[in-house]
Amino acid sequence: MRTFLTMIAMLLFVHVHSQNENSEPIVPQSEFIKLNLENFDSYLNEVYQDQISYTHLNDSRHYNRLKSLMENRMFITYFPYHDTEKYVNTLDMPLFNIYNPNLEYDYEFDLNSFNPFKYDLDFYRKLTKFYRIAHTNYALIIYPN
């Protein structure tokens, strides 16, 4: 019985140790970091293209609401991907391509260029929303107002 428990402990140690040898995450697990606010205007330009002047000038409330959303309620976290998870994946969400039909999905994650506005996400839910970013080990978390 003792050797059986020792073998299980060794297998568990090897399993945990092999998982830790993967590449280092950009964001430590359970740490929430803000999206790059310096890219905010370029994110909107990518999504709205030539309609951006409308967004800036005619409805500055919309612009300010999106900026506040990105600044205060959107975060990225490292969260290892599991095949059995049931979180909504950004690849399963439609693109917000009303103004730019050439938008494309992000299949890889880059912290400095990830644009959440190109996805038709529910930004104004009453509950916290968790989105898996493609099939990566990263997630977008959107807190309610």
C-alpha positions as CSV (number, residue, x, y, z in Angstrom):
1,M,0.0,0.0,0.0
2,R,2.8,2.4,0.9
3,T,4.5,1.8,-2.5
4,F,1.2,2.4,-4.3
5,L,0.8,5.8,-2.5
6,T,4.4,6.7,-3.3
7,M,3.9,5.9,-7.0
8,I,0.7,8.1,-7.1
9,A,2.6,10.9,-5.3
10,M,5.5,10.6,-7.9
11,L,3.1,10.6,-10.8
12,L,1.3,13.7,-9.5
13,F,4.7,15.4,-9.0
14,V,5.8,14.6,-12.5
15,H,2.5,15.8,-13.9
16,V,2.6,19.1,-12.1
17,H,6.3,19.6,-12.8
18,S,5.8,18.9,-16.6
19,Q,3.0,21.5,-16.7
20,N,5.2,24.1,-15.1
21,E,7.9,23.6,-17.7
22,N,5.8,25.2,-20.5
23,S,6.8,28.7,-21.6
24,E,6.5,31.4,-19.1
25,P,3.1,33.3,-19.3
26,I,3.1,37.0,-20.3
27,V,0.7,37.6,-17.4
28,P,1.1,35.6,-14.1
29,Q,-2.0,33.6,-13.3
30,S,-4.6,35.4,-11.2
31,E,-3.0,38.8,-12.0
32,F,-5.3,41.1,-13.9
33,I,-3.7,43.6,-16.2
34,K,-5.2,46.4,-18.1
35,L,-5.3,46.5,-21.9
36,N,-2.9,48.9,-23.6
37,L,-4.8,52.3,-23.4
38,E,-2.2,53.9,-25.7
39,N,-3.7,51.8,-28.5
40,F,-7.3,52.9,-27.8
41,D,-7.7,55.2,-30.8
42,S,-6.0,52.8,-33.2
43,Y,-8.4,50.0,-32.0
44,L,-11.4,52.2,-32.7
45,N,-9.9,53.2,-36.1
46,E,-9.5,49.5,-37.0
47,V,-13.1,48.8,-36.2
48,Y,-14.9,52.0,-37.3
49,Q,-12.5,53.0,-40.1
50,D,-13.7,56.2,-41.8
51,Q,-16.7,56.4,-39.5
52,I,-14.4,57.2,-36.6
53,S,-15.0,60.9,-37.1
54,Y,-18.6,60.3,-36.4
55,T,-17.8,58.4,-33.2
56,H,-15.4,61.2,-32.1
57,L,-17.4,64.2,-33.0
58,N,-21.1,63.4,-33.1
59,D,-21.3,61.0,-30.1
60,S,-18.4,61.7,-27.8
61,R,-20.4,59.9,-25.1
62,H,-20.0,56.7,-27.0
63,Y,-16.2,57.3,-27.3
64,N,-15.9,58.1,-23.6
65,R,-18.0,55.1,-22.7
66,L,-15.7,52.8,-24.7
67,K,-12.6,54.4,-23.3
68,S,-13.9,54.1,-19.7
69,L,-14.8,50.4,-20.4
70,M,-11.3,49.7,-21.6
71,E,-9.6,51.7,-18.8
72,N,-11.7,50.5,-15.9
73,R,-13.6,47.3,-16.6
74,M,-11.5,45.2,-19.1
75,F,-8.6,43.1,-17.9
76,I,-6.5,40.3,-19.3
77,T,-5.4,37.3,-17.2
78,Y,-3.4,34.2,-17.7
79,F,-5.8,31.3,-17.3
80,P,-4.6,27.9,-18.7
81,Y,-6.8,26.5,-21.4
82,H,-8.6,23.2,-20.9
83,D,-10.4,21.2,-23.7
84,T,-13.4,20.7,-21.5
85,E,-14.0,24.2,-20.4
86,K,-17.3,26.0,-21.2
87,Y,-16.1,29.6,-21.4
88,V,-17.1,31.6,-24.4
89,N,-14.3,31.8,-26.9
90,T,-13.6,35.0,-28.9
91,L,-13.4,32.7,-32.0
92,D,-17.0,31.8,-31.5
93,M,-18.1,35.4,-31.3
94,P,-19.1,37.3,-34.4
95,L,-16.8,40.1,-35.5
96,F,-18.1,43.6,-35.2
97,N,-17.5,44.2,-38.9
98,I,-20.3,46.6,-39.7
99,Y,-17.8,49.4,-40.6
100,N,-14.8,47.3,-41.5
101,P,-15.7,44.1,-43.4
102,N,-12.0,43.2,-43.5
103,L,-11.6,42.5,-39.7
104,E,-10.1,39.2,-38.9
105,Y,-10.0,36.9,-35.9
106,D,-7.0,36.8,-33.6
107,Y,-5.7,33.2,-33.5
108,E,-2.8,34.1,-31.3
109,F,-2.6,36.5,-28.4
110,D,-0.4,39.6,-28.2
111,L,-1.0,41.7,-25.2
112,N,0.0,44.9,-27.0
113,S,-2.2,44.5,-30.0
114,F,-5.3,42.6,-28.8
115,N,-8.3,44.6,-29.9
116,P,-11.5,43.6,-27.9
117,F,-13.6,46.1,-29.8
118,K,-13.4,44.1,-33.1
119,Y,-15.5,41.4,-31.5
120,D,-19.2,41.7,-30.9
121,L,-18.9,41.1,-27.2
122,D,-21.5,42.0,-24.5
123,F,-19.7,44.9,-22.9
124,Y,-22.6,46.1,-20.7
125,R,-23.8,43.0,-18.9
126,K,-24.9,43.1,-15.3
127,L,-22.5,40.3,-14.4
128,T,-18.8,39.8,-14.9
129,K,-18.1,38.1,-18.3
130,F,-15.2,35.8,-19.1
131,Y,-14.0,35.3,-22.7
132,R,-11.3,32.9,-23.7
133,I,-9.0,34.6,-26.2
134,A,-8.8,32.1,-29.1
135,H,-7.4,28.8,-27.9
136,T,-4.7,30.5,-25.9
137,N,-4.0,30.5,-22.2
138,Y,-5.3,34.0,-21.8
139,A,-8.7,35.4,-21.0
140,L,-10.5,38.7,-21.3
141,I,-12.5,39.6,-18.2
142,I,-15.2,42.4,-18.5
143,Y,-16.6,43.6,-15.2
144,P,-20.1,45.1,-15.0
145,N,-20.8,48.8,-14.6
